Amino acid sequence: MLKKNKSAYDLFMLDIVYTRRFSKYVVDLNEYLPQSLIEKYSKGIASDISFYNGKLVGLPLYIDVSVLFSNKELLQRYNKTIPETWDELLETSTYILEKEKEKGNTDLVGYMGHFPGEEAAICSSLEFIYSYRDTVDSPIPDYLSDNAINAFKKIKELKEKLSSDDSFKCQDIAMGTFLYFGKAIFARFWKTPVDKYYYTTPLPGYKKGLSASCVGGYNIVMNNNIDIERKEAAAKVIEFLLSEEIQMKYTKGEIMRHSVLREVYENKELCKDFDCNLFKNLQMVARPSSLVEDYEYYSQTFRNYVYQYLYGNSTAQKTLKKIYDITAVYSIDYNSIIGKASMAIIVLIITIIVFSFILISNNIFNTYFKMFNKKLWFLSLLGLCIGISYGFFMFGEMTIFKCITKWVCFQLGTSLFFYPILVKEIIYFPEDNKYSDFVKKHGFLVFLFFSSFDIITISLLYILHPYQIKIEIVEDGMNFRRCILSSGYYYLYHIIVGLEKAFVFSSIAILNFLEWNSEIIYADIRNISYIIYCNIITSILFILVETIAIKNIYAHVIIRIIVGICYSLVNYTVIVILRIYQETNNSSKDNKVKIKRENKNAIISKNLGSDKRSFKSKMMGYHFSPGASQYLPDRSKTNLSSTDEPELILFTRIIPQDQMTDISNENTSSYKYDYV
């Protein structure tokens, strides 16, 4: 009902393991309860089960605690004391079991560990680990520590020497029956009325003075969907229920509910009938429910691993590593082998690209790099460097800043690389026009105009912070953080950017087709076509790796880095390495044919823009055109006699016969083509 925003109820009782899960739906009690009351409940275990991220989600109405049950009759019969350490428990229980077997009592269980197929198994496991901490004030040992490993080894030792699988798996009802009929020497169980047959004391530790008691119970929380008047009234009810007087009634009642308020156990009247010292000596530990959003998944997975260890062949080390991995969040460090190798490759490629620009800036190599001027070369190669820098932000702990900057590397790198190509193709449009002339004169301004879109959208990214970090839960694997959009509205941003890039990409592809036979950029146009094909593939790969939830941290990181490296490396190879190869091997020189034309003064390009031509024919005319007249060789300066006919250079190896016929049938009847 809390999640459904219902206002029918003011107060709820909430299991303490759900403090985090429902924290967003309840009132912060700091705002409505007296500070004096809050201070009383902010000490000890209450602080672990009541707060989440500084918010007072609820306060414990009552708690359940676990204790050690020691068989009074058997201990008195054999003159044994209550054990304070696990080794003492093992020794005492082994002795009594042997003596009772000699008398024919084979139904006795030495220790009932309380590891059923339910939540109690987590509590029993945590208690063992907590009882193996170094000092009373030490926190619960890390699951990967020697303390935790030794604790788990002790659990299995006690099960194998003092109990059985069935006895360890006993659920609460069966446990109560065992205790009621005195069938156990020692048992871990919740504080219940059956203790008249048993001593109830804190659980043992690995050394004297250490103990553990896992806490259960319920918090009282206030509905956030009610009005202020109801909240204030509800606060009065909470204040009443948590008062020392009411808490004392809970504790001494037959229902055996225990208050977390320590002042209750200082009351002499209560302590006449209640073992106040027991409660005051309990060293309580809470389940780690605040670490996870989905506690049910955590609990079930934790128990599965414990069962594989206790009743299977798993080792303590492997089991605890799996338990640790349930909540652990991993990242690949910069100093790891993968991190160092990736950084080295990326830095090497960037170094090569920078060195290439130095060569391009040298006039000696102008023959090889005529595609752009120096400014556009710088911007294009800078785009490749920024694009490959995407990999720098895949290592270490993922943050919102890294999420944004990764996308910026992709967007800005793509823009800086493709805008110069678009400017280049506009300039060399196969027909004289004012737009190409303007771009030729103001190419850098046009580039800045295109870039203004990226400047605005990238600025919005850092202002809006559209990303959030999601912890990818990997069953039997390593959890890791990845970036997701925090709201569906932000998908619109990516759609807008994607449409703009698609427009730029499509424009380049269309112009590439129209300028296919342009003489002056003949080799560059073909290289651009290679770039188009390669970037279609890399774009698809990038979209796939960003949308598919990869459940392996190494694959998640490495695949993205590889895609970024491929993007920059392939584009660099085409515009630099391949261009050098073409020039040095004369690969851009094609067989040419001379064609006679009856009209001595006309050039095909002058008629390409005729309004009488169909759109299709006009496009095909552009496609087969050698380029705008301003970029064609000046034929008037050739040594031709007055009777010689001007020559038109065509690349006949790419013109199909049927298309030559089509061209000649439409507004070109005055032309006659003969091969010479």
VOGU-3710 file (C-alpha; in Angstrom, 3 decimals, decimal comma):
1> mlkknksayd> 0,000/0,000/0,000  2,918/2,322/0,575  4,103/1,857/-3,009  0,600/2,508/-4,351  0,521/5,923/-2,634  -2,561/5,003/-0,626  -3,540/7,201/2,318  -5,936/4,851/4,110  -3,463/4,104/6,917  -1,235/6,435/8,889
11> lfmldivytr> 1,193/3,948/10,431  2,675/0,643/9,323  4,742/-2,061/10,982  7,655/-2,875/8,715  10,130/-5,735/8,997  13,508/-4,204/9,768  15,086/-5,775/6,661  12,903/-3,509/4,479  14,135/-0,215/5,883  15,935/0,698/2,676
21> rfskyvvdln> 13,341/-0,703/0,307  10,478/1,436/1,610  12,499/4,463/2,701  11,241/6,585/-0,205  7,588/6,030/0,696  7,633/6,988/4,382  8,111/10,133/6,432  11,473/11,129/7,867  10,631/10,852/11,561  13,329/13,395/12,383
31> eylpqsliek> 10,803/16,034/11,328  7,987/14,982/13,668  9,375/13,242/16,768  11,018/14,929/19,775  14,793/14,969/19,602  15,017/13,461/23,084  13,155/10,352/21,916  15,250/10,056/18,763  18,460/10,244/20,780  17,333/7,325/22,950
41> yskgiasdis> 16,790/5,190/19,853  19,912/6,301/18,016  22,264/4,209/20,120  23,488/0,703/19,485  21,680/-1,614/17,106  18,755/0,805/16,606  20,925/3,060/14,472  21,636/0,141/12,116  18,012/-0,837/11,565  16,253/2,549/11,622
51> fyngklvglp> 18,222/4,869/9,353  18,972/4,887/5,638  21,085/7,618/4,038  20,567/9,839/7,074  16,781/9,483/6,969  15,016/8,146/10,053  12,785/5,670/8,225  11,255/4,128/11,329  11,892/3,188/14,936  11,856/-0,364/16,343
61> lyidvsvlfs> 8,581/-1,172/18,045  10,196/-4,377/19,269  13,008/-6,730/18,329  13,722/-10,444/18,405  17,083/-11,741/19,601  18,876/-15,062/19,392  20,588/-16,793/22,298  22,331/-20,027/23,211  20,103/-22,668/24,800  22,043/-24,978/27,149
71> nkellqrynk> 20,368/-28,102/28,525  20,097/-27,598/32,303  19,626/-31,237/33,216  22,546/-32,560/31,176  24,975/-29,860/32,260  24,105/-30,462/35,903  24,304/-34,243/35,467  27,851/-34,067/34,135  28,924/-31,041/36,149  29,630/-28,918/33,068
81> tipetwdell> 29,450/-25,157/32,730  27,866/-23,075/30,018  30,433/-22,660/27,212  31,767/-19,199/26,408  33,708/-20,212/23,313  32,899/-22,477/20,360  35,752/-24,792/21,285  34,341/-25,156/24,809  30,935/-25,953/23,319  32,498/-28,600/21,074
91> etstyileke> 34,410/-30,150/23,954  31,471/-30,168/26,395  28,985/-31,455/23,854  31,324/-34,220/22,651  31,827/-35,394/26,216  28,094/-35,481/27,027  27,235/-37,222/23,725  29,728/-39,998/24,441  28,436/-40,473/27,980  24,816/-40,553/26,839
101> kekgntdlvg> 25,594/-43,039/24,046  27,068/-45,344/26,658  23,645/-45,243/28,303  21,877/-45,992/25,014  20,651/-42,457/24,367  21,295/-42,071/20,634  18,585/-39,474/19,923  20,503/-36,627/21,505  21,821/-33,803/19,294  24,993/-32,043/20,382
111> ymghfpgeea> 24,335/-28,680/18,728  21,406/-27,439/16,684  22,795/-24,660/14,555  19,439/-23,418/13,160  20,209/-23,300/9,433  16,735/-23,916/7,967  15,609/-23,071/4,452  14,479/-19,635/5,569  15,748/-16,310/6,860  17,159/-17,718/10,120
121> aicsslefiy> 20,035/-19,301/8,170  21,423/-15,857/7,353  21,242/-14,839/10,996  23,014/-17,999/12,137  25,760/-17,468/9,548  26,274/-13,815/10,443  26,430/-14,642/14,145  29,281/-17,063/13,606  31,214/-14,513/11,562  30,503/-11,712/14,042
131> syrdtvdspi> 31,642/-13,916/16,923  35,027/-14,223/15,183  35,828/-10,507/15,169  38,993/-9,379/16,924  37,513/-7,310/19,758  34,086/-6,474/21,179  34,106/-3,093/19,435  35,317/-4,429/16,079  32,869/-4,459/13,151  31,775/-7,687/11,537
141> pdylsdnain> 34,770/-9,226/9,735  35,012/-8,933/5,979  33,724/-12,036/4,230  37,107/-12,539/2,584  39,043/-12,303/5,861  40,644/-15,180/7,728  38,231/-14,487/10,588  35,220/-15,227/8,392  36,862/-18,295/6,845  37,667/-19,710/10,287
151> afkkikelke> 34,097/-19,015/11,423  32,643/-20,973/8,498  35,042/-23,826/9,080  33,870/-23,957/12,696  30,216/-24,127/11,597  30,892/-27,183/9,491  33,023/-28,779/12,175  30,200/-28,449/14,718  27,674/-29,859/12,259  29,796/-32,867/11,377
161> klssddsfkc> 30,870/-33,694/14,940  27,818/-32,764/16,994  24,827/-32,809/14,687  23,535/-33,872/11,275  22,200/-32,266/8,117  18,601/-32,828/9,207  19,161/-31,376/12,663  20,901/-28,312/11,250  18,042/-27,792/8,767  15,292/-27,860/11,412
171> qdiamgtfly> 12,765/-25,057/11,060  11,367/-23,068/13,960  8,503/-25,443/14,861  10,751/-28,504/14,834  13,384/-26,606/16,820  10,817/-25,727/19,471  9,804/-29,388/19,741  13,417/-30,536/20,142  13,996/-27,996/22,862  10,735/-28,739/24,658
181> fgkaifarfw> 11,585/-32,433/24,970  15,204/-31,778/25,886  16,647/-33,515/22,801  19,449/-31,009/22,315  22,472/-30,286/24,470  23,017/-26,881/22,925  21,012/-24,911/20,390  20,935/-21,518/18,757  17,373/-20,186/18,730  15,213/-17,125/19,281
191> ktpvdkyyyt> 14,453/-16,190/22,891  11,234/-18,143/23,585  9,233/-19,475/26,595  10,851/-22,957/26,310  13,844/-21,601/28,186  12,559/-23,100/31,463  14,313/-26,326/30,438  17,428/-24,503/29,334  19,833/-21,851/30,392  19,693/-18,919/27,981
201> tplpgykkgl> 22,939/-17,042/27,520  24,722/-15,130/24,776  26,107/-17,294/21,992  29,789/-18,253/22,321  32,629/-16,584/20,461  35,939/-17,784/19,154  37,399/-16,401/22,394  35,935/-15,364/25,734  34,232/-12,001/25,814  33,001/-12,225/22,231
211> sascvggyni> 29,479/-13,144/21,253  26,788/-12,371/18,676  23,021/-12,080/18,441  21,289/-11,412/15,129  18,368/-9,013/15,427  14,885/-9,395/13,962  11,791/-7,350/14,626  9,624/-4,550/13,298  9,950/-0,819/12,806  6,977/1,490/13,037
221> vmnnnidier> 6,870/3,852/10,036  4,650/6,759/8,996  2,851/6,964/5,653  4,139/9,839/3,529  0,842/10,207/1,627  -1,240/11,587/4,490  -1,748/15,265/5,260  0,198/17,219/7,871  -2,507/17,008/10,539  -2,588/13,224/10,307
231> keaaakvief> 1,209/13,110/10,370  1,336/15,144/13,560  -1,290/12,915/15,162  0,543/9,782/14,020  3,741/11,150/15,542  1,991/11,341/18,924  1,014/7,679/18,601  4,602/6,685/17,789  5,855/8,696/20,740  3,412/6,855/22,999
241> llseeiqmky> 4,265/3,371/21,678  7,987/3,985/22,045  7,774/5,406/25,541  9,631/3,570/28,269  6,397/2,548/29,981  4,871/0,864/26,923  8,165/-0,713/25,915  8,425/-2,264/29,373  4,979/-3,847/28,948  6,058/-5,353/25,644
251> tkgeimrhsv> 9,159/-6,837/27,223  7,620/-8,439/30,290  4,524/-9,692/28,492  3,931/-13,287/27,505  4,562/-12,559/23,825  8,288/-12,227/24,607  8,871/-9,060/22,579  11,996/-7,167/23,497  12,550/-3,456/23,510  15,646/-1,977/21,956
261> lrevyenkel> 15,539/0,773/24,566  18,356/0,054/27,016  16,769/2,116/29,801  14,042/-0,529/30,050  16,564/-3,069/31,331  17,635/-0,801/34,152  14,186/-1,015/35,740  14,433/-3,014/38,962  10,780/-4,017/38,884  11,161/-5,538/35,426
271> ckdfdcnlfk> 14,421/-7,269/36,243  12,823/-9,246/39,076  11,046/-11,443/36,525  13,179/-10,825/33,457  16,838/-11,608/32,807  17,944/-8,046/32,168  21,615/-8,980/32,306  21,155/-11,336/29,379  19,819/-8,579/27,178  22,412/-6,056/28,337
281> nlqmvarpss> 25,202/-8,508/27,508  23,968/-9,376/24,022  26,310/-8,218/21,265  23,806/-7,535/18,508  24,382/-7,605/14,766  21,975/-6,606/11,991  21,546/-8,222/8,618  23,076/-6,124/5,792  19,709/-5,177/4,279  20,754/-1,553/3,767
291> lvedyeyysq> 23,369/-2,660/1,229  20,877/-3,980/-1,302  17,649/-2,815/-2,909  16,315/-6,323/-3,470  16,763/-8,017/-0,120  14,753/-11,097/-1,152  17,273/-11,834/-3,889  20,155/-11,243/-1,503  18,663/-13,499/1,170  17,859/-16,342/-1,206
301> tfrnyvyqyl> 21,277/-16,212/-2,867  23,093/-16,009/0,477  21,244/-19,067/1,774  21,862/-21,046/-1,392  25,607/-20,523/-1,046  25,535/-21,487/2,642  23,644/-24,694/1,844  26,119/-25,567/-0,913  28,832/-25,295/1,713  27,150/-26,997/4,668
311> ygnstaqktl> 25,471/-29,787/2,735  27,677/-29,939/-0,354  31,310/-29,905/-1,399  32,040/-26,182/-1,593  34,896/-24,779/0,484  34,667/-21,998/3,043  36,811/-19,695/0,882  34,719/-20,194/-2,262  31,453/-19,843/-0,377  32,438/-16,624/1,337
321> kkiyditavy> 33,765/-15,210/-1,947  30,367/-15,873/-3,536  28,587/-14,281/-0,582  30,903/-11,283/-0,806  30,147/-10,961/-4,519  26,392/-10,655/-3,904  26,832/-7,060/-2,754  30,353/-6,304/-3,962  30,598/-3,964/-6,938  33,656/-4,395/-9,120
331> sidynsiigk> 35,479/-2,192/-11,559  38,555/-2,753/-13,687  41,355/-0,645/-12,306  43,659/1,475/-14,424  46,610/-0,403/-12,916  45,247/-3,830/-13,838  46,734/-5,770/-16,749  43,696/-5,017/-18,902  43,773/-1,368/-17,855  47,459/-0,896/-18,600
341> asmaiivlii> 47,243/-2,746/-21,925  44,213/-0,740/-23,048  45,768/2,558/-21,999  48,981/1,686/-23,824  47,139/0,850/-27,054  45,007/3,988/-26,911  47,980/6,251/-26,140  50,002/4,615/-28,934  47,262/5,226/-31,504  46,825/8,834/-30,356
351> tiivfsfili> 50,598/9,338/-30,615  50,592/7,987/-34,176  47,703/10,291/-35,106  49,477/13,319/-33,606  52,691/12,423/-35,456  50,684/12,151/-38,676  49,390/15,684/-38,235  52,971/16,906/-37,851  53,776/15,310/-41,215  50,644/16,765/-42,775
361> snnifntyfk> 51,643/20,224/-41,537  54,938/19,881/-43,442  54,629/21,236/-46,999  56,847/18,423/-48,280  53,955/15,995/-47,876  51,264/18,156/-49,491  51,021/15,709/-52,391  49,812/12,978/-50,074  47,351/15,006/-48,016  45,378/17,253/-50,380
371> mfnkklwfls> 42,038/16,186/-48,942  41,790/19,029/-46,372  43,587/22,214/-45,487  45,605/22,186/-42,274  42,734/23,433/-40,079  40,353/20,750/-41,258  43,065/18,094/-40,986  43,652/19,139/-37,395  39,949/18,972/-36,545  39,434/15,655/-38,301
381> llglcigisy> 42,375/13,966/-36,578  41,383/15,568/-33,270  38,013/13,880/-33,691  39,722/10,502/-33,995  41,762/11,179/-30,846  38,670/12,209/-28,879  36,699/9,232/-30,158  39,285/6,706/-29,036  39,560/8,483/-25,649  36,181/6,896/-24,850
391> gffmfgemti> 38,204/3,994/-23,443  39,862/6,152/-20,775  36,538/6,455/-18,945  35,746/2,732/-18,811  38,165/2,052/-15,950  37,903/2,710/-12,231  34,630/3,309/-10,410  31,912/4,457/-12,789  30,556/7,921/-11,996  27,980/10,278/-13,505
401> fkcitkwvcf> 30,830/12,397/-14,869  32,322/9,400/-16,648  28,922/8,453/-18,069  28,525/11,912/-19,579  32,105/12,201/-20,788  31,985/8,800/-22,500  29,036/9,962/-24,570  30,755/13,298/-25,257  33,786/11,446/-26,627  31,558/9,529/-29,013
411> qlgtslffyp> 29,443/12,505/-30,100  32,215/15,094/-30,352  34,709/12,677/-31,887  32,225/11,698/-34,589  31,339/15,316/-35,322  34,910/16,562/-35,565  35,768/13,746/-37,950  32,756/13,966/-40,277  32,138/17,733/-40,446  35,372/18,372/-42,430
421> ilvkeiiyfp> 34,339/15,636/-44,881  30,933/17,277/-45,328  32,572/20,680/-45,874  34,928/19,112/-48,426  32,097/17,561/-50,396  29,996/20,738/-50,412  32,937/22,645/-51,869  33,424/20,146/-54,699  29,776/19,805/-55,694  29,765/18,881/-59,436
431> ednkysdfvk> 28,109/22,114/-60,512  29,065/25,716/-60,039  26,823/27,267/-57,364  26,911/30,064/-54,815  26,698/27,719/-51,821  29,850/25,841/-52,752  31,612/29,143/-53,384  30,573/30,412/-49,950  31,736/27,247/-48,205  35,008/27,382/-50,139
441> khgflvflff> 35,651/30,911/-48,878  34,318/30,400/-45,337  34,860/26,695/-44,710  35,925/27,097/-41,093  32,888/29,246/-40,267  30,645/26,600/-41,796  32,410/24,023/-39,651  31,748/26,129/-36,555  28,095/26,425/-37,566  27,781/22,643/-37,691
451> ssfdiitisl> 29,662/22,365/-34,390  27,293/24,771/-32,618  24,756/21,941/-32,422  27,255/19,794/-30,519  28,336/22,650/-28,263  24,726/23,252/-27,202  23,760/19,606/-26,735  26,965/18,703/-24,894  26,518/21,677/-22,553  23,013/20,432/-21,779
461> lyilhpyqik> 24,463/17,057/-20,811  26,612/18,534/-18,061  23,735/20,741/-16,879  20,935/18,163/-16,858  22,941/15,114/-15,743  20,647/12,687/-17,606  22,512/9,580/-16,488  22,383/7,531/-13,331  24,464/4,608/-12,147  22,865/1,188/-12,118
471> ieivedgmnf> 24,479/-1,737/-10,362  24,299/-4,677/-12,729  23,620/-7,725/-10,564  25,360/-10,797/-11,953  24,347/-14,120/-10,492  27,429/-16,181/-9,622  29,546/-13,396/-11,087  30,954/-9,928/-10,490  28,511/-7,051/-10,066  29,499/-3,787/-11,720
481> rrcilssgyy> 28,219/-0,278/-12,336  26,946/0,862/-15,709  25,331/4,005/-17,044  21,620/4,257/-17,774  19,351/7,199/-18,525  17,627/8,427/-15,383  14,383/9,270/-17,186  12,579/8,324/-20,366  12,534/12,001/-21,350  16,274/11,916/-21,883
491> ylyhiivgle> 15,865/9,377/-24,666  14,564/12,325/-26,677  17,971/13,957/-26,338  19,700/10,931/-27,811  17,103/10,709/-30,578  17,727/14,350/-31,549  21,504/13,857/-31,567  21,093/10,618/-33,483  18,904/12,282/-36,119  21,432/15,080/-36,570
501> kafvfssiai> 24,257/12,579/-37,038  22,086/10,568/-39,422  21,445/13,740/-41,444  25,164/14,522/-41,641  25,999/10,939/-42,500  23,281/10,758/-45,177  24,391/14,072/-46,684  27,941/12,772/-46,970  26,712/9,564/-48,588  24,521/11,417/-51,129
511> lnflewnsei> 27,261/13,897/-52,016  29,665/10,994/-52,302  27,434/9,446/-54,961  26,994/12,735/-56,853  30,741/13,458/-56,866  31,782/9,915/-57,703  33,565/10,909/-60,978  34,873/14,284/-59,859  38,405/14,430/-61,254  40,034/16,564/-58,602
521> iyadirnisy> 38,873/14,438/-55,635  38,558/11,144/-57,457  40,620/9,092/-54,964  39,278/10,935/-51,906  35,677/10,219/-52,899  36,403/6,518/-53,040  38,116/6,637/-49,681  35,105/8,425/-48,222  32,927/5,579/-49,476  35,135/3,162/-47,525
531> iiycniitsi> 34,671/5,357/-44,467  30,893/5,262/-44,923  30,817/1,472/-45,068  33,118/1,074/-42,059  31,229/3,589/-39,933  27,903/1,948/-40,656  29,352/-1,193/-39,090  30,977/0,571/-36,111  27,818/2,624/-35,459  25,710/-0,528/-35,370
541> lfilvetiai> 28,223/-2,142/-33,021  28,234/0,918/-30,752  24,430/0,964/-30,545  24,354/-2,757/-29,807  26,930/-2,649/-27,003  25,202/0,360/-25,422  21,731/-1,187/-25,487  22,491/-4,829/-24,694  23,053/-5,503/-20,991  26,248/-7,549/-20,985
551> kniyahviir> 26,467/-9,537/-17,747  30,242/-9,833/-17,609  32,324/-6,898/-16,436  35,320/-7,770/-18,603  33,207/-8,191/-21,728  31,296/-5,004/-20,842  34,508/-2,958/-20,731  36,675/-4,645/-23,361  34,019/-4,756/-26,107  33,360/-1,022/-25,739
561> iivgicyslv> 37,060/-0,226/-25,853  37,529/-2,400/-28,942  34,659/-0,645/-30,736  36,214/2,747/-29,916  39,640/1,622/-31,098  38,196/0,161/-34,307  36,320/3,387/-35,022  39,429/5,566/-34,823  41,877/3,071/-36,277  39,788/2,213/-39,348
571> nytvivilri> 39,046/5,854/-40,168  42,683/6,819/-39,672  43,827/3,991/-41,915  41,506/5,088/-44,721  42,196/8,828/-44,725  45,935/8,652/-44,011  47,524/5,243/-44,572  45,447/4,281/-47,612  45,924/7,736/-49,154  49,696/7,440/-48,851
581> yqetnnsskd> 49,547/3,984/-50,399  47,448/5,259/-53,298  49,806/8,113/-54,061  52,973/6,065/-53,827  51,552/3,301/-56,007  49,715/5,565/-58,468  46,533/3,739/-57,553  44,479/6,830/-58,246  45,476/6,913/-61,907  42,916/5,288/-64,125
591> nkvkikrenk> 42,883/4,513/-67,813  41,329/7,415/-69,631  39,786/7,794/-73,064  39,434/10,855/-75,224  36,059/11,577/-76,685  35,289/13,857/-79,648  32,434/16,195/-79,231  30,683/18,079/-82,042  30,018/21,123/-79,925  33,511/22,660/-79,521
601> naiisknlgs> 32,642/25,254/-76,927  30,338/23,411/-74,547  31,198/21,439/-71,469  28,857/18,861/-70,067  28,830/20,404/-66,627  27,170/23,575/-67,941  24,029/21,702/-68,855  23,766/19,617/-65,685  21,560/22,146/-63,987  19,033/22,474/-66,812
611> dkrsfkskmm> 15,532/22,684/-65,416  14,236/20,568/-68,299  16,095/17,504/-67,119  14,354/15,035/-64,810  15,550/14,713/-61,230  16,889/11,215/-61,870  18,772/12,272/-64,990  20,137/15,301/-63,186  21,439/13,121/-60,358  22,988/10,693/-62,838
621> gyhfspgasq> 24,489/13,643/-64,654  26,121/14,821/-61,440  27,289/11,278/-60,774  29,103/11,014/-64,131  30,274/14,611/-64,208  34,041/15,223/-63,938  33,284/18,117/-61,599  32,391/21,799/-61,562  33,987/23,837/-64,338  36,112/25,852/-61,922
631> ylpdrsktnl> 37,952/22,675/-60,911  38,468/21,227/-64,423  41,684/21,788/-66,421  41,725/24,908/-68,649  41,540/23,442/-72,152  42,076/26,813/-73,877  45,779/26,670/-73,046  46,414/23,353/-74,779  48,334/23,222/-78,108  45,357/22,434/-80,346
641> sstdepelil> 44,846/23,774/-83,895  41,662/25,573/-84,765  40,326/22,454/-86,419  41,019/20,256/-83,428  38,089/19,402/-81,276  38,331/19,846/-77,531  38,791/16,753/-75,476  36,667/15,604/-72,597  38,308/13,206/-70,191  35,978/10,475/-68,921
651> ftriipqdqm> 36,640/7,404/-66,836  35,029/4,933/-69,187  35,779/1,939/-67,006  32,913/2,829/-64,704  30,260/3,956/-67,256  27,909/1,130/-68,314  26,808/1,072/-71,942  23,112/1,482/-71,186  23,724/4,566/-69,069  25,754/6,239/-71,825
661> tdisnentss> 22,784/5,694/-74,110  20,387/7,239/-71,586  22,537/10,329/-71,222  22,812/10,792/-74,954  19,033/10,535/-75,368  18,242/13,439/-73,086  19,313/16,978/-73,992  22,654/15,761/-75,241  21,709/14,939/-78,811  24,169/17,558/-80,006
671> ykydyv> 26,998/15,485/-78,578  28,639/12,652/-80,442  31,047/10,350/-78,643  33,735/8,459/-80,531  36,591/6,578/-78,882  39,995/7,662/-80,190
//
